[in-house]
Amino acid sequence: MIKPIHENADFLVVDKAPNLACIPEGDKERECLLQQLEEQFAQKFFIVHRLDKEASGIMIFAKNAETHKFLSELFEQRAMKRTYLVLVHGRVKDASGIIKNKLREFGSGRMGVDGVGGKEAITAYDRIKAYQKMSLLRAKPETVRRHQLRVHFYGLEHPIVGDRKYGNKAIQAPFPRLMLHAESLEFNLPDGSTVKFESASAHNFLNQARTLAYADSAS
């Protein structure tokens, strides 16, 4: 049973669990979040944005075509403010920073930095805490690019903990999941009022991040 963070006549806000696809994959027998929601609430939902299967955190689903168009345009116009919690390998030196590496797809779904042919990608971040071998960050992507946070931090030589696609597989193998969590969404409604929704499971992610960081420091 999925407990909504917020629900009204136009949209639904929920937390996605890690290692759960947002939409159906090639294997139709595997459950996805969209399927779970439609079965639980007995209605159709419109996918507005996605989180990587391995990631967790807050997502918003539209209940009708008009709201789907409105919310989708907020993402396209960079009017949807998003924050993510990220645990990365290594001690991030700067208390804050902005990454502006352009990205493009290089094949097999893998994204990479391409300063000439890539599309603009901007990520701001603040360091929450630096552990002995890891750092906990709050990331604020200004653009919406596939695997943006994963590639940007990998490019800084601080790959996200548990990322087997953009990190050393041998180093990443011991970690149970990708340590990337969508923390909040903030945007203006059609009437001009501002709403902000925060992940109900962010505290669980933070506890797991601290546990992993301290355990890795002791190893």
Backbone as a chain_set.jsonl record, in Angstrom:
{"seq": "MIKPIHENADFLVVDKAPNLACIPEGDKERECLLQQLEEQFAQKFFIVHRLDKEASGIMIFAKNAETHKFLSELFEQRAMKRTYLVLVHGRVKDASGIIKNKLREFGSGRMGVDGVGGKEAITAYDRIKAYQKMSLLRAKPETVRRHQLRVHFYGLEHPIVGDRKYGNKAIQAPFPRLMLHAESLEFNLPDGSTVKFESASAHNFLNQARTLAYADSAS", "coords": {"N": [[0.844, -1.195, 0.0], [0.68, 2.117, -0.977], [1.319, 5.132, 0.559], [0.125, 8.287, 0.022], [1.971, 11.382, -0.26], [0.8, 13.731, -0.853], [-2.426, 14.47, -2.133], [-4.751, 15.542, -4.544], [-7.473, 16.725, -6.628], [-6.207, 16.895, -9.042], [-3.508, 15.982, -9.094], [-1.066, 13.594, -7.811], [1.212, 12.994, -5.222], [3.961, 11.073, -4.376], [6.25, 8.773, -2.702], [8.894, 7.097, -4.258], [10.15, 3.815, -4.074], [13.529, 2.487, -3.802], [15.126, 0.744, -6.533], [12.898, 0.195, -8.091], [11.127, 0.427, -11.012], [9.836, 3.32, -12.74], [8.021, 3.259, -14.855], [6.602, 0.708, -17.056], [8.961, -1.876, -17.881], [11.055, -3.722, -20.213], [10.535, -6.352, -19.485], [7.467, -7.321, -18.931], [6.356, -8.568, -16.782], [7.427, -7.623, -14.496], [6.773, -5.5, -11.775], [5.932, -2.004, -11.742], [6.101, 1.419, -10.592], [4.05, 3.045, -11.649], [2.137, 1.154, -12.435], [1.511, 0.021, -9.921], [0.318, 2.214, -8.649], [-1.922, 2.72, -10.282], [-3.36, 0.393, -9.937], [-3.827, 0.422, -7.168], [-5.278, 2.823, -6.746], [-7.23, 2.627, -8.586], [-7.468, 4.04, -11.065], [-6.434, 6.001, -13.93], [-3.125, 7.266, -14.333], [-0.905, 9.94, -15.246], [2.384, 10.017, -16.367], [4.761, 12.33, -15.368], [7.424, 13.002, -14.89], [10.582, 11.323, -14.389], [12.335, 9.06, -12.202], [15.475, 7.469, -11.868], [15.528, 3.93, -11.958], [17.05, 2.781, -9.91], [17.184, 4.768, -8.021], [15.538, 6.684, -5.367], [12.648, 8.329, -3.86], [10.746, 11.448, -4.045], [7.963, 11.83, -6.233], [5.762, 13.107, -8.775], [2.533, 12.621, -10.074], [0.222, 13.151, -12.673], [-3.363, 13.482, -12.808], [-5.02, 14.005, -14.88], [-5.208, 15.042, -18.345], [-4.871, 17.81, -18.756], [-3.579, 18.748, -16.421], [-1.298, 17.197, -16.61], [-0.061, 18.321, -18.861], [0.425, 20.908, -17.892], [2.171, 20.438, -15.654], [4.291, 19.113, -16.944], [5.247, 21.131, -18.58], [6.268, 22.853, -16.657], [8.581, 21.481, -15.856], [9.99, 21.514, -18.301], [10.373, 24.247, -18.627], [12.046, 24.845, -16.598], [10.911, 25.54, -14.203], [10.193, 24.011, -12.123], [11.294, 23.432, -9.062], [13.761, 21.391, -7.733], [15.183, 19.224, -5.288], [17.81, 17.05, -4.281], [19.128, 14.394, -2.31], [22.377, 13.204, -1.944], [24.809, 10.742, -1.669], [28.196, 10.564, -1.988], [31.311, 9.144, -3.181], [34.44, 9.847, -1.623], [35.927, 12.853, -0.2], [34.344, 15.786, -0.569], [35.679, 18.808, -1.384], [34.867, 21.557, -1.595], [32.436, 23.702, -0.04], [30.204, 24.36, -1.42], [29.035, 24.387, -4.843], [28.879, 24.698, -8.476], [28.091, 22.763, -11.215], [28.687, 22.594, -14.644], [28.903, 20.936, -16.86], [28.345, 19.896, -20.167], [26.102, 17.44, -21.531], [25.653, 14.314, -23.289], [24.206, 11.438, -24.944], [26.05, 8.44, -25.229], [25.63, 5.934, -26.165], [24.111, 2.709, -25.593], [22.546, 3.635, -23.548], [24.156, 5.037, -21.855], [25.274, 8.043, -20.508], [27.39, 10.922, -21.065], [30.03, 13.39, -20.713], [30.238, 16.044, -22.99], [31.609, 18.672, -24.274], [31.261, 19.976, -26.666], [29.277, 18.795, -28.43], [27.282, 18.24, -26.623], [24.278, 18.728, -24.561], [23.167, 21.544, -22.674], [23.719, 21.367, -19.199], [23.138, 21.832, -15.852], [24.085, 21.784, -12.509], [23.696, 22.624, -9.206], [25.179, 22.432, -5.954], [25.334, 21.71, -2.422], [27.438, 21.006, 0.295], [26.577, 18.827, 2.812], [27.7, 17.201, 4.795], [31.014, 16.087, 5.318], [32.431, 13.005, 5.398], [34.903, 10.572, 6.43], [35.601, 9.056, 4.119], [33.578, 9.585, 2.374], [31.002, 11.843, 1.133], [28.137, 13.728, 1.992], [25.679, 15.261, 0.138], [23.549, 17.989, -0.933], [21.83, 18.309, -3.799], [20.904, 20.453, -6.501], [19.515, 20.372, -9.352], [19.366, 22.39, -12.223], [18.653, 21.964, -14.793], [17.049, 19.414, -16.832], [18.243, 16.522, -17.478], [19.017, 13.27, -18.66], [20.284, 11.007, -16.306], [21.701, 13.059, -15.113], [22.735, 13.966, -12.52], [24.214, 11.748, -11.747], [26.181, 11.531, -13.743], [27.401, 14.065, -13.604], [28.557, 14.143, -10.982], [30.2, 11.936, -11.13], [31.94, 12.867, -13.059], [33.301, 14.728, -11.553], [34.958, 13.162, -10.185], [33.8, 12.066, -7.986], [31.942, 9.766, -7.705], [28.521, 8.663, -7.314], [27.634, 6.814, -4.478], [27.209, 3.349, -4.772], [26.624, 3.364, -7.468], [26.67, 1.53, -10.187], [26.847, 1.914, -12.879], [28.2, 4.291, -13.446], [30.469, 4.191, -11.924], [33.373, 2.591, -10.427], [32.994, -0.774, -10.742], [33.834, -2.798, -9.002], [34.369, -1.425, -6.646], [31.874, -0.354, -6.139], [30.214, -2.539, -5.815], [29.757, -3.664, -3.126], [27.77, -2.081, -2.014], [24.321, -1.658, -1.214], [22.491, -0.223, -2.781], [21.777, 2.49, -5.107], [22.8, 5.566, -3.958], [20.999, 7.887, -4.119], [18.534, 10.252, -3.741], [15.414, 11.706, -4.25], [14.486, 14.619, -2.826], [12.71, 16.897, -2.571], [10.023, 18.805, -4.123], [9.126, 21.848, -5.615], [6.875, 24.314, -6.691], [4.862, 26.644, -8.638], [1.373, 26.902, -8.551], [-1.397, 27.01, -10.922], [-2.915, 29.221, -10.031], [-1.055, 30.915, -9.045], [-0.08, 30.563, -6.472], [2.427, 29.154, -4.311], [3.659, 25.874, -3.853], [5.2, 23.341, -1.878], [6.541, 20.149, -1.695], [7.731, 17.545, 0.312], [9.841, 14.69, 0.596], [8.673, 11.901, 2.357], [10.255, 9.864, 3.207], [12.827, 10.744, 3.433], [14.318, 10.962, 5.794], [14.869, 8.315, 6.381], [16.576, 7.683, 4.289], [18.725, 9.397, 4.898], [19.581, 8.323, 7.33], [20.46, 5.806, 6.446], [22.51, 6.637, 4.752], [24.337, 7.792, 6.566], [24.982, 5.535, 8.083], [26.242, 3.886, 6.15], [28.397, 5.538, 5.464], [29.854, 5.789, 7.874], [30.469, 3.116, 8.342], [32.038, 2.525, 6.124], [34.171, 4.196, 6.63], [35.312, 2.935, 8.768], [36.311, 0.654, 7.697]], "CA": [[0.0, 0.0, 0.0], [1.454, 3.34, -1.087], [0.687, 6.243, 1.26], [0.468, 9.529, -0.673], [2.457, 12.56, 0.452], [-0.261, 14.713, -1.1], [-3.337, 14.101, -3.205], [-5.91, 16.393, -4.79], [-8.23, 16.299, -7.811], [-5.392, 17.017, -10.253], [-2.238, 15.25, -9.074], [-0.715, 12.744, -6.673], [2.633, 13.043, -4.885], [4.315, 9.859, -3.638], [7.663, 8.379, -2.607], [9.259, 5.874, -4.972], [11.148, 2.98, -3.414], [14.674, 2.184, -4.66], [15.094, -0.47, -7.351], [11.558, 0.041, -8.642], [10.996, 1.25, -12.213], [8.686, 4.239, -12.747], [7.089, 2.815, -15.893], [6.907, -0.675, -17.448], [10.222, -2.171, -18.559], [10.939, -4.747, -21.242], [9.886, -7.501, -18.856], [6.153, -6.849, -18.5], [5.957, -9.245, -15.557], [7.959, -6.875, -13.364], [5.935, -4.39, -11.366], [6.5, -0.659, -11.77], [5.353, 2.316, -9.722], [2.829, 3.462, -12.327], [1.19, 0.035, -12.338], [1.081, -0.083, -8.53], [-0.584, 3.321, -8.353], [-3.181, 2.56, -11.005], [-4.096, -0.703, -9.306], [-4.253, 0.81, -5.824], [-6.255, 3.915, -6.769], [-8.238, 2.277, -9.589], [-7.622, 5.114, -12.04], [-5.283, 6.236, -14.801], [-2.225, 8.355, -13.981], [-0.017, 10.396, -16.31], [3.755, 10.179, -15.905], [5.228, 13.698, -15.62], [8.89, 12.957, -14.887], [11.051, 9.997, -13.974], [13.528, 8.83, -11.4], [16.137, 6.235, -12.243], [15.016, 2.765, -11.238], [17.854, 2.518, -8.718], [17.037, 5.888, -7.09], [14.303, 6.72, -4.582], [12.224, 9.664, -3.483], [9.473, 12.068, -4.369], [7.525, 11.92, -7.627], [4.409, 13.64, -8.946], [1.785, 12.034, -11.182], [-0.989, 13.894, -13.002], [-4.588, 12.692, -12.887], [-5.74, 14.344, -16.101], [-4.347, 15.53, -19.428], [-4.578, 19.231, -18.574], [-2.559, 18.869, -15.378], [-0.088, 16.596, -17.17], [0.547, 19.335, -19.729], [0.896, 21.994, -17.029], [3.343, 20.008, -14.889], [5.366, 18.82, -17.889], [5.803, 22.417, -19.013], [7.079, 23.377, -15.56], [9.888, 20.849, -15.967], [10.637, 22.001, -19.52], [10.706, 25.66, -18.455], [12.912, 24.926, -15.412], [10.137, 26.204, -13.161], [9.986, 23.018, -11.08], [12.497, 23.394, -8.237], [13.96, 20.039, -7.217], [16.386, 18.967, -4.506], [18.158, 15.637, -4.123], [20.17, 14.015, -1.363], [23.323, 12.364, -2.668], [26.01, 10.296, -0.961], [29.22, 10.306, -3.002], [32.622, 8.695, -2.717], [35.466, 10.867, -1.469], [35.621, 14.069, 0.554], [34.154, 16.941, -1.451], [36.429, 19.901, -0.749], [34.132, 22.822, -1.545], [31.17, 23.681, 0.684], [29.155, 24.453, -2.435], [29.586, 24.514, -6.186], [27.98, 24.576, -9.62], [28.662, 21.953, -12.296], [28.077, 23.025, -15.909], [29.356, 20.077, -17.95], [27.314, 19.511, -21.127], [25.946, 15.985, -21.577], [24.963, 13.663, -24.396], [24.211, 9.981, -24.856], [27.146, 7.827, -25.967], [25.27, 4.58, -26.569], [23.712, 1.757, -24.551], [21.918, 4.355, -22.459], [25.15, 5.687, -21.0], [25.492, 9.455, -20.783], [28.749, 11.374, -20.808], [30.318, 14.802, -20.912], [30.664, 16.451, -24.328], [31.572, 20.125, -24.258], [30.938, 20.512, -27.996], [28.008, 18.288, -28.932], [26.339, 17.946, -25.556], [23.249, 19.697, -24.207], [23.437, 22.253, -21.428], [23.325, 20.671, -17.969], [23.629, 22.633, -14.725], [23.769, 21.239, -11.19], [24.258, 23.287, -8.028], [25.185, 21.523, -4.809], [25.867, 22.138, -1.124], [27.926, 19.89, 1.115], [25.927, 18.712, 4.113], [28.709, 16.668, 5.715], [32.119, 15.316, 4.75], [32.908, 11.916, 6.242], [36.305, 10.246, 6.145], [35.763, 8.58, 2.75], [32.385, 9.922, 1.601], [30.402, 13.145, 1.399], [26.697, 13.83, 1.817], [25.413, 16.519, -0.55], [22.211, 18.338, -1.409], [22.0, 18.754, -5.185], [19.77, 21.186, -7.066], [19.679, 20.466, -10.806], [18.585, 23.446, -12.883], [18.212, 21.394, -16.058], [16.522, 18.051, -16.732], [18.957, 15.647, -18.4], [19.081, 11.867, -18.218], [21.436, 10.658, -15.474], [22.488, 14.279, -14.928], [23.489, 13.987, -11.268], [25.153, 10.626, -11.744], [27.318, 11.854, -14.618], [28.095, 15.255, -13.108], [29.422, 13.829, -9.839], [31.221, 11.026, -11.641], [32.918, 13.716, -13.731], [34.1, 15.409, -10.525], [35.676, 12.08, -9.503], [33.052, 11.744, -6.77], [30.761, 9.006, -8.146], [27.52, 8.39, -6.294], [27.795, 5.505, -3.839], [26.321, 2.309, -5.274], [26.331, 3.552, -8.896], [27.454, 0.561, -10.952], [26.967, 2.355, -14.268], [29.165, 5.376, -13.568], [31.532, 4.056, -10.94], [34.147, 1.363, -10.479], [32.056, -1.822, -10.341], [34.354, -3.539, -7.858], [34.203, -0.569, -5.473], [30.454, -0.117, -5.9], [29.49, -3.796, -5.604], [29.291, -3.961, -1.768], [26.699, -1.194, -1.549], [23.034, -2.277, -1.555], [21.634, 0.562, -3.662], [22.264, 3.796, -5.552], [22.498, 6.496, -2.873], [20.437, 9.089, -4.724], [17.158, 10.34, -3.243], [14.712, 12.95, -4.564], [14.059, 15.118, -1.515], [11.581, 17.823, -2.583], [9.534, 19.47, -5.335], [8.489, 23.134, -5.309], [6.425, 24.951, -7.92], [3.696, 27.515, -8.547], [0.125, 26.405, -9.109], [-1.97, 27.934, -11.907], [-3.427, 30.435, -9.399], [0.079, 31.719, -8.606], [0.398, 30.168, -5.142], [3.571, 28.245, -4.315], [3.559, 24.684, -3.007], [6.431, 22.559, -1.748], [6.308, 18.82, -1.153], [8.983, 16.927, 0.741], [9.813, 13.231, 0.701], [8.418, 11.388, 3.699], [11.273, 8.864, 3.545], [14.165, 11.34, 3.38], [15.045, 10.661, 7.03], [15.372, 6.94, 6.256], [17.739, 7.746, 3.403], [19.826, 10.03, 5.633], [20.082, 7.341, 8.299], [21.211, 4.813, 5.697], [23.73, 7.284, 4.271], [25.266, 7.908, 7.7], [25.431, 4.188, 8.424], [27.199, 3.462, 5.13], [29.595, 6.379, 5.537], [30.634, 5.43, 9.052], [30.959, 1.747, 8.168], [33.121, 2.588, 5.143], [35.308, 4.838, 7.291], [35.922, 1.982, 9.696], [36.87, -0.502, 6.963]], "C": [[0.882, 1.249, 0.0], [0.688, 4.472, -0.414], [1.079, 7.546, 0.579], [1.046, 10.594, 0.261], [1.416, 13.669, 0.331], [-1.134, 14.207, -2.238], [-4.437, 15.14, -3.316], [-6.575, 15.926, -6.089], [-7.378, 16.241, -9.065], [-4.1, 16.207, -10.256], [-2.032, 14.496, -7.763], [0.793, 12.817, -6.472], [2.958, 11.85, -3.997], [5.833, 9.712, -3.534], [7.875, 7.101, -3.411], [10.319, 5.116, -4.188], [12.341, 2.754, -4.338], [14.481, 0.86, -5.391], [13.683, -0.834, -7.816], [11.437, 0.975, -9.839], [9.758, 2.141, -12.116], [7.602, 3.751, -13.693], [7.46, 1.396, -16.306], [8.232, -0.801, -18.194], [9.975, -3.212, -19.647], [10.237, -5.992, -20.738], [8.56, -7.043, -18.256], [5.681, -7.483, -17.197], [6.439, -8.489, -14.317], [7.069, -5.688, -13.045], [6.689, -3.066, -11.512], [5.615, 0.236, -10.915], [4.039, 2.74, -10.355], [1.751, 2.385, -12.222], [0.648, -0.087, -10.918], [0.061, 0.996, -8.184], [-1.944, 3.13, -9.018], [-4.019, 1.423, -10.427], [-4.641, -0.284, -7.944], [-5.383, 1.838, -5.848], [-7.344, 3.707, -7.818], [-8.528, 3.429, -10.548], [-6.343, 5.256, -12.86], [-4.473, 7.408, -14.273], [-1.334, 8.682, -15.178], [1.375, 10.616, -15.729], [4.258, 11.561, -16.312], [6.746, 13.741, -15.747], [9.297, 11.583, -14.384], [12.197, 10.109, -12.984], [14.163, 7.541, -11.903], [15.603, 5.095, -11.379], [15.74, 2.575, -9.909], [17.699, 3.598, -7.64], [15.716, 5.797, -6.331], [13.859, 8.166, -4.401], [10.959, 10.157, -4.143], [9.212, 12.132, -5.87], [6.104, 12.459, -7.658], [3.784, 13.039, -10.198], [0.525, 12.857, -11.41], [-2.175, 12.952, -13.107], [-5.393, 12.966, -14.146], [-4.79, 14.98, -17.103], [-3.963, 16.993, -19.243], [-3.478, 19.448, -17.541], [-1.239, 18.28, -15.853], [0.657, 17.607, -18.034], [1.147, 20.461, -18.888], [2.175, 21.606, -16.291], [4.535, 19.717, -15.787], [6.041, 20.107, -18.363], [6.637, 23.07, -17.915], [8.486, 22.787, -15.596], [10.652, 21.406, -17.169], [11.118, 23.439, -19.367], [11.601, 25.908, -17.241], [12.221, 25.657, -14.264], [9.773, 25.26, -12.023], [11.294, 22.914, -10.287], [12.613, 22.021, -7.574], [15.231, 19.976, -6.367], [16.558, 17.461, -4.328], [19.201, 15.497, -3.02], [21.062, 12.991, -2.046], [24.5, 12.013, -1.763], [27.033, 9.897, -2.011], [30.495, 9.797, -2.366], [33.583, 9.878, -2.626], [34.987, 12.071, -0.674], [35.538, 15.249, -0.42], [34.717, 18.168, -0.745], [35.588, 21.157, -0.56], [32.801, 22.672, -0.816], [29.982, 23.778, -0.262], [29.81, 24.612, -3.794], [28.501, 24.401, -7.239], [28.706, 23.817, -10.72], [27.927, 22.309, -13.585], [28.549, 22.185, -17.097], [28.199, 19.679, -18.857], [27.296, 17.998, -21.293], [25.288, 15.535, -22.873], [25.055, 12.157, -24.217], [25.298, 9.405, -25.753], [26.829, 6.407, -26.408], [24.977, 3.695, -25.385], [23.119, 2.453, -23.33], [22.867, 5.077, -21.538], [25.36, 7.123, -21.453], [26.928, 9.837, -20.457], [28.899, 12.854, -21.103], [30.811, 15.043, -22.328], [30.5, 17.961, -24.421], [31.182, 20.753, -25.572], [29.54, 20.098, -28.439], [26.951, 18.019, -27.88], [25.313, 19.048, -25.334], [23.567, 20.303, -22.845], [22.9, 21.472, -20.237], [23.966, 21.41, -16.797], [23.149, 22.011, -13.418], [24.461, 22.06, -10.12], [24.224, 22.295, -6.867], [25.753, 22.211, -3.575], [26.316, 20.902, -0.365], [27.231, 19.926, 2.463], [26.929, 18.238, 5.157], [29.769, 15.89, 4.948], [32.558, 14.275, 5.77], [34.351, 11.607, 5.854], [36.519, 9.861, 4.686], [34.591, 8.93, 1.839], [31.914, 11.314, 1.947], [28.908, 13.085, 1.126], [26.382, 15.217, 1.267], [23.916, 16.728, -0.753], [22.386, 18.952, -2.799], [20.723, 19.397, -5.698], [19.981, 21.334, -8.575], [18.782, 21.552, -11.392], [18.037, 22.969, -14.227], [17.723, 19.973, -15.826], [17.168, 17.206, -17.821], [19.034, 14.245, -17.811], [20.391, 11.618, -17.463], [22.304, 11.873, -15.127], [23.343, 14.263, -13.666], [24.551, 12.897, -11.242], [26.396, 10.95, -12.573], [28.093, 13.056, -14.098], [29.026, 14.929, -11.94], [30.505, 12.814, -10.211], [32.331, 11.829, -12.323], [33.794, 14.491, -12.769], [34.986, 14.427, -9.767], [35.097, 11.819, -8.111], [31.793, 10.979, -7.179], [29.809, 8.742, -6.995], [27.704, 6.962, -5.776], [26.746, 4.531, -4.389], [25.995, 2.418, -6.747], [27.23, 2.638, -9.723], [27.624, 0.954, -12.412], [28.07, 3.401, -14.438], [30.242, 5.341, -12.484], [32.281, 2.755, -11.151], [33.287, 0.223, -9.919], [32.539, -2.589, -9.12], [34.172, -2.744, -6.562], [32.729, -0.421, -5.112], [29.694, -1.372, -5.485], [28.994, -4.023, -4.174], [28.082, -3.148, -1.32], [25.347, -1.659, -2.071], [22.185, -1.514, -2.56], [22.367, 1.831, -4.117], [21.835, 4.826, -4.514], [22.127, 7.871, -3.424], [18.955, 9.143, -4.366], [16.566, 11.706, -3.576], [14.037, 13.467, -3.299], [12.809, 15.993, -1.582], [11.254, 18.33, -3.977], [8.84, 20.757, -4.903], [8.107, 23.813, -6.616], [5.211, 25.839, -7.65], [2.497, 26.862, -9.216], [-0.434, 27.41, -10.121], [-2.496, 29.235, -11.305], [-2.322, 31.33, -8.854], [0.622, 31.365, -7.24], [1.513, 29.132, -5.268], [3.33, 27.074, -3.378], [4.908, 23.973, -2.987], [6.095, 21.237, -1.08], [7.653, 18.165, -0.853], [8.806, 15.427, 0.928], [9.613, 12.804, 2.153], [9.495, 10.405, 4.15], [12.694, 9.419, 3.514], [14.983, 11.001, 4.627], [15.599, 9.24, 7.007], [16.617, 6.9, 5.377], [18.939, 8.331, 4.147], [20.425, 9.074, 6.661], [20.917, 6.271, 7.605], [22.526, 5.382, 5.202], [24.764, 7.385, 5.389], [25.835, 6.547, 8.07], [26.492, 3.702, 7.438], [28.506, 4.245, 5.237], [30.477, 5.998, 6.721], [31.227, 4.028, 8.936], [32.129, 1.732, 7.183], [34.361, 3.233, 5.749], [36.052, 3.864, 8.188], [36.602, 0.818, 8.997], [38.303, -0.25, 6.539]], "O": [[1.731, 1.415, 0.876], [-0.458, 4.746, -0.769], [2.262, 7.886, 0.558], [0.656, 10.692, 1.425], [1.18, 14.433, 1.266], [-0.645, 13.593, -3.186], [-4.994, 15.572, -2.307], [-6.264, 14.845, -6.588], [-7.768, 15.613, -10.049], [-3.642, 15.788, -11.319], [-2.716, 14.725, -6.766], [1.56, 12.715, -7.429], [2.303, 11.638, -2.976], [6.591, 10.429, -4.188], [7.125, 6.136, -3.264], [11.276, 5.712, -3.694], [12.181, 2.823, -5.557], [13.766, -0.026, -4.923], [13.326, -2.008, -7.917], [11.623, 2.184, -9.702], [8.761, 1.772, -11.495], [6.413, 3.818, -13.379], [8.534, 0.919, -15.942], [8.583, 0.041, -19.021], [8.83, -3.54, -19.96], [9.451, -6.612, -21.454], [8.541, -6.44, -17.183], [4.73, -7.007, -16.576], [5.92, -8.693, -13.219], [6.658, -4.953, -13.943], [7.915, -3.017, -11.418], [4.503, -0.149, -10.555], [3.015, 2.792, -9.674], [0.589, 2.686, -11.949], [-0.554, -0.279, -10.733], [-0.935, 0.729, -7.511], [-2.985, 3.348, -8.399], [-5.248, 1.489, -10.431], [-5.782, -0.597, -7.605], [-6.331, 1.742, -5.07], [-8.269, 4.512, -7.929], [-9.686, 3.752, -10.812], [-5.304, 4.694, -12.515], [-5.028, 8.411, -13.824], [-1.046, 7.822, -16.011], [1.535, 11.313, -14.726], [4.184, 11.921, -17.487], [7.285, 14.433, -16.61], [8.45, 10.777, -13.998], [12.92, 11.105, -12.936], [13.458, 6.622, -12.318], [15.272, 5.289, -10.21], [15.116, 2.246, -8.9], [18.042, 3.369, -6.48], [14.881, 4.939, -6.619], [14.583, 9.102, -4.738], [10.199, 9.383, -4.725], [10.099, 12.44, -6.665], [5.34, 12.297, -6.706], [4.423, 12.958, -11.247], [-0.164, 13.221, -10.456], [-2.024, 11.779, -13.448], [-6.342, 12.243, -14.448], [-3.692, 15.406, -16.744], [-2.833, 17.374, -19.548], [-2.558, 20.236, -17.76], [-0.174, 18.808, -15.533], [1.879, 17.726, -17.939], [2.261, 20.911, -19.156], [3.15, 22.356, -16.299], [5.669, 20.04, -15.434], [7.26, 20.157, -18.524], [7.608, 23.766, -18.21], [9.468, 23.5, -15.392], [11.834, 21.732, -17.057], [12.156, 23.809, -19.917], [11.878, 27.057, -16.898], [12.875, 26.313, -13.453], [9.116, 25.666, -11.065], [12.282, 22.373, -10.782], [11.673, 21.552, -6.932], [16.235, 20.608, -6.697], [15.588, 16.708, -4.237], [20.044, 16.372, -2.827], [20.578, 12.034, -2.649], [25.113, 12.897, -1.163], [26.784, 9.009, -2.826], [30.734, 9.988, -1.174], [33.542, 10.793, -3.449], [33.786, 12.277, -0.501], [36.538, 15.651, -1.014], [34.286, 18.52, 0.352], [35.597, 21.755, 0.516], [32.12, 21.655, -0.948], [28.884, 23.328, 0.063], [30.995, 24.932, -3.89], [27.357, 24.056, -6.941], [29.813, 24.19, -11.111], [26.697, 22.327, -13.621], [28.587, 22.68, -18.224], [27.181, 19.179, -18.378], [28.336, 17.346, -21.207], [24.488, 16.252, -23.473], [25.873, 11.66, -23.443], [25.452, 9.826, -26.899], [27.692, 5.739, -26.976], [25.521, 3.895, -24.299], [23.179, 1.931, -22.217], [22.443, 5.668, -20.545], [25.596, 7.386, -22.632], [27.599, 9.165, -19.674], [28.006, 13.485, -21.669], [31.693, 14.336, -22.814], [29.395, 18.467, -24.622], [30.81, 21.926, -25.614], [28.715, 20.945, -28.781], [25.837, 17.612, -28.211], [25.454, 20.158, -25.848], [24.159, 19.655, -21.981], [21.773, 20.977, -20.26], [25.183, 21.59, -16.755], [21.96, 21.744, -13.244], [25.686, 22.179, -10.125], [23.352, 21.429, -6.803], [26.538, 23.155, -3.668], [25.642, 19.872, -0.385], [27.287, 20.929, 3.174], [27.008, 18.787, 6.256], [29.452, 15.125, 4.037], [33.001, 14.615, 6.867], [34.943, 12.312, 5.037], [37.5, 10.283, 4.073], [34.612, 8.601, 0.653], [32.363, 11.905, 2.93], [28.466, 12.471, 0.155], [26.768, 16.227, 1.855], [23.129, 15.781, -0.747], [23.019, 19.998, -2.945], [19.615, 18.962, -5.384], [20.565, 22.321, -9.023], [17.59, 21.62, -11.092], [17.059, 23.521, -14.732], [17.948, 19.395, -14.763], [16.693, 17.179, -18.956], [19.107, 14.076, -16.594], [21.469, 11.979, -17.935], [23.501, 11.731, -14.877], [24.545, 14.519, -13.731], [25.664, 13.118, -10.763], [27.521, 10.675, -12.155], [29.323, 13.062, -14.148], [30.166, 15.393, -11.914], [31.603, 12.844, -9.656], [33.513, 11.513, -12.184], [34.91, 14.875, -13.119], [35.68, 14.807, -8.824], [35.805, 11.41, -7.19], [30.686, 11.492, -7.016], [30.228, 8.611, -5.845], [27.903, 6.028, -6.552], [25.559, 4.85, -4.459], [25.174, 1.652, -7.249], [28.407, 2.934, -9.933], [28.46, 0.383, -13.111], [28.785, 3.404, -15.441], [30.85, 6.365, -12.176], [31.875, 1.917, -11.957], [32.898, 0.256, -8.752], [31.728, -2.99, -8.284], [33.862, -3.312, -5.515], [32.372, -0.37, -3.935], [28.636, -1.274, -4.865], [27.888, -4.538, -4.01], [27.436, -3.503, -0.334], [25.228, -2.017, -3.243], [21.257, -2.081, -3.137], [23.42, 2.19, -3.588], [20.647, 4.953, -4.218], [22.83, 8.862, -3.225], [18.208, 8.206, -4.646], [17.14, 12.738, -3.23], [13.129, 12.83, -2.766], [11.925, 15.853, -0.737], [12.084, 18.293, -4.885], [8.063, 20.763, -3.949], [8.915, 23.885, -7.543], [4.614, 25.788, -6.575], [2.605, 26.332, -10.322], [0.023, 28.552, -10.165], [-2.525, 30.256, -11.992], [-2.599, 32.378, -8.272], [1.703, 31.831, -6.879], [1.538, 28.338, -6.208], [2.859, 27.249, -2.254], [5.656, 24.007, -3.963], [5.449, 21.203, -0.033], [8.584, 18.224, -1.655], [7.754, 14.961, 1.363], [10.297, 13.286, 3.056], [9.632, 10.141, 5.345], [13.659, 8.656, 3.564], [16.19, 10.779, 4.539], [16.674, 8.983, 7.549], [17.58, 6.19, 5.666], [20.05, 7.812, 4.034], [21.643, 9.028, 6.835], [21.964, 5.872, 8.116], [23.548, 4.696, 5.224], [25.941, 7.092, 5.175], [27.03, 6.419, 8.339], [27.523, 3.167, 7.847], [29.59, 3.675, 5.113], [31.696, 5.895, 6.59], [32.35, 3.783, 9.376], [33.103, 1.008, 7.388], [35.483, 2.853, 5.414], [37.269, 3.955, 8.349], [37.373, 0.08, 9.61], [38.923, -1.112, 5.916]]}, "num_chains": 1, "name": "protein.A"}
